[in-house]
Amino acid sequence: MNITVCVKRVPDTETRIRIAPGGTDIERDGVKYVLSPYDEFALEAALQLVEGAGAGEVTLLSYGPEAAKESLRAGLALGAHRAVLLKGDPGMDGWATARVLAGELDGGGADLVLFGVKAVDDDQQQVGPMVAELLGRPCATSVAAVDVDRGVATCRRAVEGGQEVVEIDLPAVATVTKGRYEPRYASLRGIMMAKRKPLDEKEAPAAEAGLVVERLDQPPPRPEGRIVGEGPDAVAELVRLLREEAKVL
């Protein structure tokens, strides 16, 4: 089984984000970058599927700047077999990103293409399904667990009050969320081997973006809390404030 995992380099979730002069991008200097956490779930799913099959290959595919090689090497250290970097400058337009990725994936021979359910920087949740549509493949989203048998992927999706099971024929696309898969840690041997694994670099084809960022704003400051009293005597006043000021009752 051959699986391609599309991954994205994103700012570390613990990084303090500042808006750059001009107001349309973030300040990049001093920002630590990592693989998007949901992409780590997708990578772990791919590794477990290939290990369970006893044969196959996991390929990482990323569209981003030259510096994204560091994140790809981190994925190779976890167990992926090879990586491909499409060098370019992706923006917020998921449709443009999907066209670039689909162009590389088309005819690539992957039985299954996995994405994280979303990237933690833009939170769009749309590139995976768009790629599936461009490739003409069935797609399951927000998958918590996936099993493959006889050319069929059985995907389990967490829904309110239970679990939805979706079966899709391979080749297919799926987006993976937190569930069965707990990302593994890279071993020292894996880190050393990652340096020798193939990482191909290609110039990404041009893809005109239809979405333009006009302005970024910091979230408004959170208002200070208020103490309305202590003990049971404060309940009536708290209820009044929740009903008349906060309007949540």
C-alpha positions as CSV (number, residue, x, y, z in Angstrom):
1,M,0.0,0.0,0.0
2,N,1.3,3.4,-1.0
3,I,0.1,6.4,0.9
4,T,0.8,10.1,0.4
5,V,0.3,12.4,3.4
6,C,0.0,16.1,2.6
7,V,1.5,18.2,5.4
8,K,1.8,21.9,6.1
9,R,4.5,23.9,8.0
10,V,2.7,26.1,10.5
11,P,3.7,28.4,13.4
12,D,4.1,26.5,16.7
13,T,0.8,26.8,18.6
14,E,2.8,28.2,21.6
15,T,4.4,30.9,19.5
16,R,3.4,34.5,20.2
17,I,2.0,35.9,16.9
18,R,2.6,39.5,15.9
19,I,1.1,41.3,12.9
20,A,3.7,42.5,10.5
21,P,3.9,46.1,9.2
22,G,1.4,46.5,6.5
23,G,-1.2,44.5,8.4
24,T,-1.7,41.7,5.9
25,D,0.7,39.0,7.2
26,I,2.3,37.9,10.5
27,E,5.8,38.8,11.6
28,R,7.9,35.8,10.5
29,D,11.2,36.5,12.3
30,G,11.7,34.5,15.4
31,V,8.7,32.3,14.8
32,K,9.2,28.6,15.4
33,Y,7.6,26.3,12.8
34,V,6.3,22.7,13.2
35,L,4.2,20.2,11.3
36,S,0.6,21.0,11.8
37,P,-0.6,18.8,14.7
38,Y,-3.5,17.3,12.7
39,D,-1.1,16.4,9.9
40,E,0.8,14.4,12.6
41,F,-2.4,12.4,13.2
42,A,-2.6,11.7,9.4
43,L,1.0,10.6,9.3
44,E,0.6,8.3,12.2
45,A,-2.5,6.8,10.5
46,A,-0.4,6.2,7.3
47,L,2.4,4.6,9.2
48,Q,0.1,2.2,11.0
49,L,-1.7,1.2,7.8
50,V,1.6,0.5,6.0
51,E,3.0,-1.4,9.0
52,G,-0.2,-3.4,9.3
53,A,0.0,-4.3,5.6
54,G,3.6,-5.4,5.9
55,A,4.6,-3.5,2.7
56,G,4.2,-0.2,1.1
57,E,5.5,3.3,1.3
58,V,4.6,6.6,3.0
59,T,5.4,9.8,1.1
60,L,5.2,13.3,2.5
61,L,4.1,16.1,0.2
62,S,4.2,19.7,1.1
63,Y,3.7,23.0,-0.7
64,G,5.7,25.8,0.9
65,P,9.0,27.7,1.2
66,E,12.6,26.2,1.3
67,A,12.5,26.2,5.1
68,A,9.7,23.6,5.0
69,K,12.4,21.0,4.5
70,E,13.0,21.1,8.3
71,S,9.4,20.0,9.0
72,L,9.6,17.3,6.3
73,R,12.8,15.9,7.8
74,A,10.9,15.7,11.1
75,G,8.2,13.6,9.4
76,L,10.9,11.4,7.8
77,A,12.3,10.9,11.3
78,L,9.0,9.6,12.4
79,G,9.0,6.8,9.8
80,A,7.9,8.3,6.4
81,H,10.0,6.8,3.5
82,R,10.4,9.9,1.3
83,A,9.3,13.5,0.9
84,V,8.5,15.9,-1.8
85,L,8.6,19.7,-1.4
86,L,6.8,21.9,-3.9
87,K,8.6,25.2,-3.4
88,G,6.4,28.2,-3.5
89,D,4.6,30.8,-1.4
90,P,1.1,29.5,-0.6
91,G,-1.4,32.1,0.7
92,M,-4.8,31.8,2.4
93,D,-6.5,30.6,-0.8
94,G,-7.2,26.9,-0.2
95,W,-8.4,26.5,-3.8
96,A,-5.0,27.6,-5.2
97,T,-3.2,25.3,-2.8
98,A,-5.5,22.4,-3.8
99,R,-4.7,22.9,-7.4
100,V,-1.0,22.8,-6.8
101,L,-1.2,19.6,-4.7
102,A,-3.6,17.9,-7.1
103,G,-1.3,18.5,-10.0
104,E,1.5,16.7,-8.2
105,L,-0.7,13.9,-7.0
106,D,-2.4,13.2,-10.3
107,G,-1.0,10.0,-11.7
108,G,1.3,9.5,-8.7
109,G,-0.1,6.1,-7.9
110,A,-1.0,6.6,-4.2
111,D,-3.7,4.3,-3.1
112,L,-4.7,6.7,-0.3
113,V,-4.0,10.4,0.2
114,L,-4.3,11.7,3.7
115,F,-4.6,15.2,5.1
116,G,-5.0,16.5,8.6
117,V,-8.6,17.6,9.0
118,K,-7.3,21.2,9.1
119,A,-4.2,23.3,9.4
120,V,-4.0,25.1,12.7
121,D,-2.9,28.4,11.2
122,D,-5.9,29.1,8.9
123,D,-8.4,26.5,10.2
124,Q,-10.1,26.2,6.8
125,Q,-10.7,22.4,6.5
126,Q,-11.2,22.6,2.8
127,V,-7.9,21.6,0.9
128,G,-8.4,17.9,1.4
129,P,-11.9,17.7,-0.1
130,M,-10.9,20.1,-2.9
131,V,-8.0,17.9,-3.9
132,A,-10.3,14.8,-3.9
133,E,-12.7,16.6,-6.2
134,L,-9.9,17.6,-8.6
135,L,-8.6,14.0,-8.6
136,G,-12.1,12.6,-9.0
137,R,-11.7,10.4,-5.9
138,P,-14.1,9.7,-3.1
139,C,-13.4,11.5,0.2
140,A,-14.2,11.0,3.9
141,T,-13.6,13.9,6.3
142,S,-12.9,14.2,10.0
143,V,-11.9,10.6,10.2
144,A,-10.9,9.3,13.7
145,A,-9.9,5.8,12.5
146,V,-9.4,4.2,9.1
147,D,-8.9,0.5,8.1
148,V,-8.2,-0.8,4.7
149,D,-9.1,-4.2,3.4
150,R,-9.4,-5.5,-0.2
151,G,-9.4,-2.1,-1.8
152,V,-11.9,-0.5,0.5
153,A,-11.2,2.0,3.2
154,T,-13.5,1.9,6.2
155,C,-13.5,5.3,7.9
156,R,-15.0,6.0,11.3
157,R,-16.2,9.5,12.0
158,A,-17.2,10.8,15.4
159,V,-20.7,12.3,15.3
160,E,-22.9,13.6,18.0
161,G,-24.2,10.7,20.0
162,G,-22.3,8.0,18.2
163,Q,-20.0,7.0,15.4
164,E,-20.6,7.1,11.6
165,V,-18.9,4.4,9.5
166,V,-18.2,5.3,5.8
167,E,-16.8,2.9,3.3
168,I,-15.0,4.3,0.2
169,D,-13.3,2.5,-2.6
170,L,-9.6,3.1,-3.2
171,P,-7.9,5.2,-4.5
172,A,-9.4,7.7,-2.1
173,V,-8.7,10.8,0.0
174,A,-9.4,11.2,3.7
175,T,-8.8,14.0,6.3
176,V,-7.8,12.7,9.7
177,T,-8.7,14.2,13.1
178,K,-7.7,13.2,16.7
179,G,-9.0,9.8,17.6
180,R,-7.2,6.4,17.3
181,Y,-3.9,7.9,16.4
182,E,-1.4,9.2,18.9
183,P,1.7,10.6,17.1
184,R,4.8,8.7,17.9
185,Y,8.1,10.2,19.0
186,A,11.1,10.2,16.7
187,S,13.9,7.8,17.9
188,L,17.6,8.7,17.6
189,R,17.9,6.1,14.9
190,G,14.9,7.6,13.0
191,I,16.5,11.1,13.2
192,M,19.8,9.8,11.8
193,M,18.1,7.8,9.0
194,A,16.0,10.9,8.1
195,K,19.1,12.6,6.9
196,R,19.6,9.9,4.2
197,K,16.0,9.5,3.0
198,P,15.1,11.1,-0.3
199,L,13.6,14.6,-0.2
200,D,12.9,15.9,-3.7
201,E,12.5,19.6,-4.3
202,K,10.4,21.0,-7.2
203,E,9.3,24.4,-8.2
204,A,5.5,24.6,-7.6
205,P,3.5,25.5,-10.6
206,A,1.8,28.9,-10.7
207,A,-1.7,29.0,-9.3
208,E,-3.6,32.3,-9.3
209,A,-5.2,33.0,-6.0
210,G,-8.8,34.2,-5.9
211,L,-8.6,35.2,-2.2
212,V,-6.8,38.3,-1.0
213,V,-6.1,39.2,2.6
214,E,-6.9,42.8,3.1
215,R,-6.2,43.1,6.8
216,L,-5.3,41.2,9.9
217,D,-6.4,42.3,13.4
218,Q,-5.5,41.1,16.8
219,P,-8.5,39.8,18.9
220,P,-10.1,42.5,21.0
221,P,-8.8,42.5,24.6
222,R,-10.8,40.4,27.0
223,P,-12.8,42.5,29.5
224,E,-11.9,42.2,33.1
225,G,-13.8,39.9,35.4
226,R,-16.2,41.1,38.0
227,I,-17.0,39.7,41.5
228,V,-20.7,40.1,42.2
229,G,-20.6,38.7,45.8
230,E,-19.8,35.6,47.8
231,G,-21.8,32.6,48.7
232,P,-25.5,31.9,48.1
233,D,-26.4,35.6,48.5
234,A,-24.6,36.3,45.2
235,V,-26.7,33.9,43.1
236,A,-29.6,36.2,42.4
237,E,-27.4,39.0,41.2
238,L,-25.3,36.6,39.1
239,V,-28.5,35.3,37.4
240,R,-29.7,38.9,36.8
241,L,-26.4,39.8,35.1
242,L,-26.3,36.7,33.0
243,R,-29.9,37.4,31.8
244,E,-29.8,41.2,31.4
245,E,-26.2,42.0,30.5
246,A,-24.6,38.9,29.1
247,K,-28.0,37.8,27.6
248,V,-27.0,34.1,27.8
249,L,-30.1,33.1,29.8
